């Protein structure tokens, strides 16, 4: 039965794929008005732009103490004030949005339940985020109504959500984004409970990280775009390294056609890996969060340079979160001299406490 469902799902994706092979040639991503548009037409006779900068950040949570601080200071862009200029200097910006943005739904009373005030969208647009993942363990904290409302509000603000949708097909389908002449396919997944948040054939939810399905999704997305970017929400909270299973799956994703993998969930940074010329960031840590441990106040931002439709350089940039829950570039004297590379076969990790 499961095999028949999977076969039907893949067949539906293949059929839908015919609809996206050509229509994006002239359309562009909707950018917030505060962000400099990468779509400004070139002057007549000017050479076509061939180099783009993409910025990838870690976990962004705009509820709980972060939301309370924004409301108290009457500034819904507060978390991004110190780094907005850096973000807006890129051609595309991405984060893992660790909460629905909604005033709807019912609290499902998970251990921690997050839901951000809709006014928090102002901060995301001020910072210029174009793509956000909702494939995480908190996107469903207030149920399907809040999740669907969040997806709708993000799209209305010109921000493309990935990894969640009205059903499994929508949640797993690649989000295709044009940045000038560059076409990017985003895929996002989660394998952190609650499992009931997974989207079904006729049920809203998130894209669950089933390895076979994810590899099939990557192979489907490969011919649709110049770059395929996979964003898994996985691993063990506060662990210093990825597990062997994560490393193996990341390698399989690259082998299937992913150009770069940008992971989240542990809330701390983990080593970067260069696998056959492709970068894997197992965890970028936090970007905006209100956790207490000093290790969660540090994160990484990846600056990815794309030249001639290929990733030419990946530069990790250290992030610090201050007492107002604001993300900022770390001072030069605090930057790590060298970011550690992942071991090829890391030891199995103990369960999170």
N, C-alpha and C positions, 0 to 999 in steps of 0.2 A: 504494500500500500504506500509506504513512504517513498519507494523508488518511483511509483507511478506519479505521485504528487511532484517529486523533484523533476521528473521528465517533463511533466506538463508545465511546470514553472519555467524551465529552461526554454521550452518551445514557445511559451508566451513572450519571453524576453527576446528570443530570436525574431519572432514576428514583429514585435514592437521596434526592434532595431532598424528595420527598413524605414521607419518614420524619422529616424534621426541621422541618417547618413549624410543628408544634404542641407536641411533647412537652416542650420546655424551659420552658413557661410556669410550671411550678411547681418545677422543679429548679434548683439553684444550683451554682455552682462549689464544689469541695471546697477549703477553705482550711486551711492548716497551723494547728495548735493555737496556735502562738506569735503568730499574726497576729490583730489585731482583726477580727472578722467583720463584713463589710458587710451581712450578711443578718439581723442582729438585728431581730426583729419590732418594729414601731413600737407605741407605747402606743396603746390604744384612743382613737380620735378624733384622733390626731396626723396632721398632713399627711404625705402620701407624699413621700419624699425625691426631689428632682428634680435635685440637683447631686452630681456624683461627681468624684473626682480619680484620674487614671491616671498612673503614672510609667513612663517608658520609659528603659532604660539601654542602654549599648553592650555590647561584647564581654566575656564572662565566661569565663575559662579557668582551670580548677581542677586542672590537671595540672602536670607539670614542676616548676619552682621553687616555684610557688604551693602545689602539693600537698605538696612536701617541707617547706615552712615550716609548714604546718598540722600535719603529722605531728610535726615536731620540737617544736612548741609544744603539742602535744596539744590543739589547739583547731580543730575542723573548721568553726567559724563565723567564724574569724579575719578573712577578707577583708571581712566585712560588719559587723564590730563597731561601727565608727565611724559608720555610716550607717543601721544597722538601724532606729533610731527614726524617721528620716525616711521610710524605705521603708514601714514599718508604719503610718504615718499616712495613707497613700493607700488608696483602695478597690480598686485593682488595680495589680500590678507586673509588668513584662515585662523580659526580657533575651534577648540572643543567647547561647546556651550553646555555646561553641566547643570542645566535647569531648563524647564519650559518657561517661556515668557507669556504670561496669561493671567487673567483674573477669573478664569473658569475652572471647572472640574471639582473633584472631591479628593481630599487628602487621603491617600491610601495608607498613611501611618507606617511608612517604612522606618527603619532605624533613624535615618535622616531624610526629611522630605523637603525638597527645595521647589520654590516657584517664585519667579521674579516678577515684580511689578511691570506692567507694560511700558511704563515710562522709562525703564532701563534700556529700551531700544535706542534711546537717544545716544547713549554712550557707545553702543556698537556702531551706529552710523557716524558719529563724530570721529571715531577711530578709523572708519573706512572699511570695516570688515565686509568682505564680499561673499565668503563661504563659511558656514559654521556646521559642525557635526552635532546632530542630536542623537547619535547612536551611542548612548551612555546609560549608566544604571540609574540616573536621576531624571531622565527625560519623561518617565512615566510616573513620577511620584504623585501627580495629581490626576492620573488616569488618562484615558484616550481623549476626552474632551479638551483638556488643557494642552495635550500634545498637539492635536490638530489645530487648535487655536494658535499655538506658538508657531507652527509651520506657516500658517496663513499670515500672521503678523510679520514674520521675518521676510517672507516673499514680498509683502506689500511695502516693506521698507527697503527693498532692493537687495536683500541678503538671501543667498541661496542656501537652504538647509539640505543636508545630505545624511543618509543613513536612517531615515524614518519616513513614514508615509501612511496613506490611507489603507494600504494592504501590503502584503509581502512584495509584490511586484514593484510598487512605488518605492518601498524602502530599500530594495536591493538595486534598483535601476541606477546607472551612473548619472550623476549630475554633470552635464556638459557646460563648460564655461569658456567663452571666448575672451581672450585678452589680446586686443589687436589681431594680429595674424596667427596667434597661438591658440590652439584649442586644447583644453584640459578636461579630462574625465576624473571626477572624484567619486570614490567609494568609501563608505564608512560602516563599521561593524562594532558590536559589543558582545562579549561573552561573560559579563559580570551580572549576577542576579540582581533583580528578579527576572526569572525566565519567562514569566507570564507577560512581560512587556514585549516579547517578540511579536512582530507582525505576522498575521496569518493570511490565508487566501482571501478572506473577507473581513479581516480584523485589523484595525489600526495598530501601529506599534513601531518598534525599531528593527533594524536589520541584525539578526542574530548571527554571530560568527561561527557558522558551520564551515569547517575547512573546505570540504568538497564544493559547497555552494560558492564560497568566496573565490576559489580558484576559477570556477566556471564564470563567475561574474567578471573577473579580471580578463579572462580570455575573450569574453564578449565585448568588453569595453576597449580592448587594445586597438582594433581597427577604426574606432570611432574618433580617436583623438591623437594629438601629438605626444601628450604626456598622460600617463595614468598614475594617479596619486591615491594610495590606500591609507585609511586612517582607522586603525583598530583601537578600541577601548578594551584593554586587556591587562593581564598580569596581576601581581600581588601588591596591595597597598604598602607603601613605605619600603619596598624591597629595593636593594641597591643594584640588582641585576635582573635581567629577564630570565625566565626559565628555559630549559632546553627545548621544551615544546614550542615556546614562542619563537625561539631562534630558528627551529626547523621550519615552522610555518612561514615565518618571514622570508626565509630563503626560497620556499616554494612559491610564495607570492611574486617575488622578483623573477623567478624562473618562468612563471606564467605570463609575465608581461608588465608587472608594475615597475614604474621608474623610481619611485621613492616611497617609503613607508614612514608615516608620522603617527606614533602611538601616544596613548594617554591612559590615565587612571591611577597609577601608583602615587601621584601627588609629590613625588620626588624625581629628580633627574636620574636617568640610567645611561649607560654607555652608548655611544654611537658606533655603528659598524659600517664599513665599506665592504659590501659583498659583490664581487664581480663588477666593480665600478658603479654600483648603485648604493645609495645611502639608506640606512635603516636607523631611525630614531625610535628606540623602544619606548621611551617616555620622556616628554619635554618638561614634566613636572607641572607646577602651577604657574599661572599668569596673573589671575585675579582670584583670590580665595581668602577665607578667614580662619584657617586652621591655626593651631597654637604652636606646633612644633617648629623650631627654627629651620629645620630642613625643608619644610613646606613653604617657606618664604623665599625660596630660591627656585629659579626655573631657567629654561633655555628658550630662546627664539632662534629659529633657523632662517637664515637669509639665503635663499636659493637663487642663483643666477642662471637664467636660461638663455642660451645663445644658439641661434640657428635651430631652434626648436629642440635642443638637447640640453640637459642639465650640465652646465659647465663648471659650477662651483657650489659648494655648500659650506656656509660659515655659521657655526654656533655662536650665539651672542648671549651672555649671561644676563639674567633678569633678577631683580630684587623687588620684593613686595614690602611696602612700608606700613606703618601703623594705621594709615588711612585706607589700607587695602588698595593702594595704587601701584601699578606696575611701572618699573623704570629700568633703564639700562644700568647695569652695575658700574660703579666707578672703575676707571681704567686699572687702578692698582688692585682691584678685587677680582679681575678677570683671571680665569684659570689659564695657565701657560699652555696647557694642552688638554683637550677633553679626552677622557679614556675611551678606548675602543672596546667593543664587546668581545668577550672570549668566544671562541668558536663552539665550545661545548661547556657552558656554564653549569656549575653544580646545581642540583635540584634545590629549590628554595623551601624553607619551612613555611607553614601556614601563617597568615597575618594574625597578629594578636588583637 
